[in-house]
């Protein structure tokens, strides 16, 4: 085995420091969730909980537990309902944006029609519009449609496509070989069949990358679900955590319970990152072999 050079060792050391800094907030959240509420301030500077407990996780989920708070009046989060709502919201938004943005990106890359360049640059220019500007007209429209506290109202402004996703996928569709699509066209495939069976499978890596970015953004989305989905039947995890924190009013927040809920809410995102990250690596390896 070749010995590592001093520069390689230094590089790994720097990467290790950055990894430690990046993961430290997650570890402190988990450490707080494993700490008894009465010991949180006494052990705030410790990296390990003195006596790890799981009662905080049971408490925020409404399960029986021996960890009882007397100074904080906070009701438990209906965690399973909030998790279900977050999954539904994320799947609808990410699935819709991936499908419709891929269609639009492929159309801009391969289909030339009058005004296509102007329309594409208009989509690119839309990335510079602050999202806050669109909240009021979107809210008025959703309210007039009677979609407040419904999933269709929560996903309506973002389910179709996003300018960034269209621009991102268009660049990869342009770089894909035209010969395969032309051969499929000679075999009698329609434009949608060429897109679905030829062009789209070639872009597994970019689509997986975009899926990760869109999933993280949709899972952490707060302001729009907060405006249109306050009812518990459609309340997503980010809004549920905010409501859980606001129950304490001017008193001491239930930090252990909040960190337990936050730690549980991170688990689905980690699974998504692990799954799609593996797909990205497999796609890059397959491309390299070819």
C-alpha positions as CSV (number, residue, x, y, z in Angstrom):
1,X,0.0,0.0,0.0
2,X,1.3,3.4,-1.0
3,X,2.0,5.8,1.8
4,X,-0.1,8.9,2.0
5,X,1.8,12.1,1.2
6,X,1.8,14.9,3.9
7,X,-0.5,16.9,1.6
8,X,-3.0,14.1,1.4
9,X,-2.9,13.7,5.2
10,X,-3.5,17.4,5.6
11,X,-6.3,17.3,3.1
12,X,-8.1,14.5,5.0
13,X,-7.5,16.3,8.3
14,X,-9.2,19.5,6.9
15,X,-12.1,17.4,5.5
16,X,-12.4,15.7,8.9
17,X,-12.6,19.1,10.7
18,X,-15.3,20.4,8.2
19,X,-17.2,17.1,8.6
20,X,-17.1,17.5,12.4
21,X,-18.3,21.1,12.2
22,X,-21.2,20.1,9.9
23,X,-22.3,17.1,11.9
24,X,-21.9,18.8,15.4
25,X,-25.4,20.5,15.3
26,X,-27.1,17.2,14.4
27,X,-25.3,15.4,17.2
28,X,-26.1,18.2,19.8
29,X,-29.8,17.9,18.8
30,X,-29.7,14.2,19.3
31,X,-27.7,14.6,22.6
32,X,-30.3,17.0,23.8
33,X,-33.1,14.7,22.9
34,X,-31.5,11.9,24.9
35,X,-31.0,14.1,28.0
36,X,-33.5,14.4,30.9
37,X,-35.3,17.8,31.0
38,X,-34.0,18.5,34.5
39,X,-30.3,18.0,33.4
40,X,-30.3,20.0,30.1
41,X,-28.8,23.2,31.4
42,X,-26.3,21.4,33.7
43,X,-24.9,19.3,30.8
44,X,-25.3,21.9,28.0
45,X,-21.5,21.9,27.2
46,X,-21.1,18.1,27.4
47,X,-20.8,16.2,24.1
48,X,-22.4,13.1,25.7
49,X,-25.6,12.8,27.7
50,X,-24.9,11.8,31.3
51,X,-27.7,9.2,31.4
52,X,-29.3,8.7,28.0
53,X,-33.0,8.2,28.0
54,X,-35.7,7.6,25.3
55,X,-38.5,9.1,27.3
56,X,-38.5,12.4,25.3
57,X,-39.1,10.6,22.1
58,X,-42.1,8.7,23.6
59,X,-43.4,12.0,25.2
60,X,-43.5,14.0,21.9
61,X,-45.2,11.1,20.2
62,X,-47.9,10.8,22.9
63,X,-46.7,7.4,24.1
64,X,-46.5,6.4,27.8
65,X,-43.3,7.6,29.4
66,X,-41.9,8.3,32.9
67,X,-40.5,11.7,31.8
68,X,-43.0,14.3,33.0
69,X,-42.6,18.0,32.8
70,X,-44.1,20.2,35.5
71,X,-42.9,23.6,34.3
72,X,-43.9,23.3,30.7
73,X,-47.5,23.0,29.5
74,X,-47.0,21.6,26.0
75,X,-49.2,19.0,24.5
76,X,-47.6,16.2,22.5
77,X,-47.2,16.3,18.7
78,X,-49.3,14.0,16.7
79,X,-46.1,12.8,15.2
80,X,-47.4,10.1,12.9
81,X,-50.0,12.4,11.4
82,X,-47.5,15.2,10.9
83,X,-45.0,12.7,9.4
84,X,-47.7,11.4,7.0
85,X,-48.7,14.9,6.0
86,X,-45.0,15.8,5.3
87,X,-44.5,12.7,3.2
88,X,-47.7,13.4,1.2
89,X,-46.7,17.0,0.6
90,X,-43.1,16.2,-0.3
91,X,-44.1,13.3,-2.7
92,X,-46.7,15.5,-4.5
93,X,-44.4,18.5,-4.9
94,X,-41.2,16.6,-5.8
95,X,-43.0,14.1,-8.1
96,X,-44.9,16.8,-9.9
97,X,-41.9,19.1,-10.3
98,X,-39.6,16.2,-11.5
99,X,-42.2,15.0,-14.1
100,X,-43.4,18.4,-15.5
101,X,-39.9,20.0,-15.3
102,X,-38.4,17.1,-17.2
103,X,-41.1,17.4,-19.9
104,X,-40.5,21.2,-20.2
105,X,-36.7,20.7,-20.1
106,X,-36.8,18.1,-22.9
107,X,-39.1,20.3,-25.0
108,X,-36.8,23.3,-24.7
109,X,-33.8,21.1,-25.5
110,X,-35.1,19.2,-28.5
111,X,-38.3,20.8,-29.8
112,X,-37.8,24.1,-31.7
113,X,-41.0,26.2,-32.0
114,X,-41.6,29.9,-32.5
115,X,-40.7,31.8,-29.3
116,X,-39.0,28.9,-27.6
117,X,-35.9,30.8,-26.7
118,X,-37.9,33.8,-25.4
119,X,-40.0,31.5,-23.3
120,X,-37.0,29.7,-21.9
121,X,-35.3,32.9,-21.0
122,X,-38.5,34.0,-19.3
123,X,-38.4,30.9,-17.2
124,X,-34.7,31.6,-16.3
125,X,-35.6,35.2,-15.4
126,X,-38.3,33.8,-13.1
127,X,-35.6,32.4,-10.8
128,X,-34.8,36.0,-9.8
129,X,-38.3,36.7,-8.6
130,X,-38.4,36.5,-4.7
131,X,-40.8,33.8,-3.6
132,X,-42.2,36.2,-1.0
133,X,-43.7,38.4,-3.8
134,X,-45.9,35.5,-4.9
135,X,-47.3,34.5,-1.5
136,X,-50.1,37.1,-1.4
137,X,-51.6,36.5,-4.9
138,X,-51.2,32.7,-4.5
139,X,-52.9,32.8,-1.1
140,X,-55.8,34.9,-2.5
141,X,-56.2,32.5,-5.3
142,X,-56.2,29.4,-3.1
143,X,-58.6,31.1,-0.7
144,X,-61.1,31.9,-3.5
145,X,-60.9,28.3,-4.6
146,X,-61.8,27.1,-1.1
147,X,-58.5,25.2,-0.8
148,X,-57.4,26.4,2.6
149,X,-56.4,23.5,4.9
150,X,-56.3,21.1,2.0
151,X,-53.4,19.3,0.3
152,X,-54.3,20.7,-3.1
153,X,-54.0,24.3,-1.7
154,X,-50.7,23.5,-0.2
155,X,-49.1,22.0,-3.3
156,X,-50.9,24.1,-6.0
157,X,-48.2,26.8,-6.4
158,X,-45.3,24.4,-6.7
159,X,-46.5,21.1,-8.0
160,X,-46.1,21.8,-11.7
161,X,-42.5,22.9,-12.2
162,X,-39.8,25.2,-11.0
163,X,-37.6,27.4,-13.3
164,X,-34.4,26.0,-11.7
165,X,-35.4,22.4,-12.4
166,X,-36.3,23.2,-16.0
167,X,-32.9,25.0,-16.6
168,X,-31.0,22.2,-14.8
169,X,-32.6,19.3,-16.8
170,X,-32.5,21.2,-20.1
171,X,-28.7,21.4,-20.0
172,X,-28.4,17.6,-19.6
173,X,-30.9,16.8,-22.3
174,X,-29.0,19.0,-24.7
175,X,-25.7,17.1,-23.9
176,X,-27.3,13.7,-24.4
177,X,-26.7,12.0,-27.8
178,X,-29.3,12.6,-30.5
179,X,-28.6,9.4,-32.4
180,X,-30.5,7.2,-30.0
181,X,-33.6,9.5,-30.3
182,X,-33.3,9.6,-34.0
183,X,-33.1,5.8,-34.2
184,X,-36.2,5.5,-32.0
185,X,-38.0,8.0,-34.2
186,X,-37.2,5.9,-37.3
187,X,-38.6,2.9,-35.5
188,X,-41.9,4.7,-35.1
189,X,-41.8,5.9,-31.6
190,X,-43.8,9.0,-30.7
191,X,-42.2,12.1,-29.1
192,X,-43.5,11.1,-25.7
193,X,-42.2,7.5,-26.1
194,X,-38.8,8.9,-27.1
195,X,-38.8,11.1,-24.0
196,X,-40.0,8.4,-21.6
197,X,-38.1,5.4,-22.8
198,X,-34.9,6.9,-24.3
199,X,-34.1,10.5,-23.0
200,X,-35.3,10.2,-19.4
201,X,-33.5,7.0,-18.5
202,X,-30.2,8.5,-19.6
203,X,-30.5,11.2,-17.0
204,X,-30.9,9.1,-13.8
205,X,-27.9,10.9,-12.2
206,X,-29.2,14.5,-12.8
207,X,-32.7,13.5,-11.9
208,X,-31.5,11.9,-8.6
209,X,-29.5,15.0,-7.8
210,X,-32.5,17.2,-8.5
211,X,-34.8,14.9,-6.4
212,X,-32.5,15.3,-3.4
213,X,-32.5,19.1,-3.7
214,X,-36.3,19.3,-4.2
215,X,-37.0,16.9,-1.4
216,X,-34.9,18.8,1.1
217,X,-36.5,22.1,0.0
218,X,-40.1,20.6,0.2
219,X,-39.5,18.8,3.5
220,X,-38.2,22.0,5.2
221,X,-40.8,24.3,3.6
222,X,-42.6,26.2,6.4
223,X,-44.1,29.5,5.4
224,X,-46.6,28.4,2.7
225,X,-47.8,25.3,4.6
226,X,-48.1,27.5,7.7
227,X,-50.4,29.9,5.8
228,X,-52.6,27.2,4.0
229,X,-52.3,24.1,6.2
230,X,-52.8,24.9,9.9
231,X,-55.4,22.2,10.5
232,X,-53.9,19.1,12.2
233,X,-55.2,16.8,9.4
234,X,-52.9,18.5,6.9
235,X,-50.3,20.1,9.1
236,X,-46.7,19.2,8.1
237,X,-43.8,18.5,10.4
238,X,-42.2,21.9,10.2
239,X,-45.5,23.6,11.2
240,X,-46.1,21.0,13.9
241,X,-42.7,21.7,15.4
242,X,-43.3,25.5,15.4
243,X,-46.7,25.0,17.1
244,X,-45.1,22.7,19.7
245,X,-42.5,25.4,20.5
246,X,-45.0,28.2,20.6
247,X,-47.2,26.4,23.2
248,X,-44.8,27.4,26.0
249,X,-45.5,31.1,25.5
250,X,-43.2,33.2,27.6
251,X,-42.0,30.2,29.7
252,X,-39.0,28.0,29.2
253,X,-39.4,26.0,25.9
254,X,-39.4,22.2,26.0
255,X,-36.0,21.9,24.4
256,X,-35.6,18.2,25.0
257,X,-39.0,17.4,23.5
258,X,-38.4,19.8,20.6
259,X,-35.0,18.2,19.8
260,X,-36.5,14.7,20.0
261,X,-39.1,15.7,17.5
262,X,-36.5,17.3,15.3
263,X,-34.3,14.2,15.4
264,X,-37.3,12.0,14.4
265,X,-38.2,14.4,11.5
266,X,-34.6,14.1,10.1
267,X,-34.8,10.3,9.7
268,X,-36.9,10.3,6.4
269,X,-34.6,12.9,4.8
270,X,-31.6,10.7,5.7
271,X,-33.2,7.7,4.0
272,X,-33.9,9.8,0.9
273,X,-30.3,11.0,0.8
274,X,-29.0,7.5,1.2
275,X,-31.2,6.1,-1.5
276,X,-30.8,8.8,-4.2
277,X,-27.1,9.3,-3.3
278,X,-26.5,5.6,-4.1
279,X,-28.3,6.0,-7.4
280,X,-26.1,9.0,-8.3
281,X,-22.9,7.0,-7.6
282,X,-24.3,4.0,-9.6
283,X,-25.2,6.3,-12.5
284,X,-21.7,7.9,-12.5
285,X,-20.0,4.5,-12.3
286,X,-22.1,3.1,-15.2
287,X,-21.4,6.2,-17.3
288,X,-17.6,5.8,-16.6
289,X,-17.7,2.1,-17.6
290,X,-19.4,3.1,-20.9
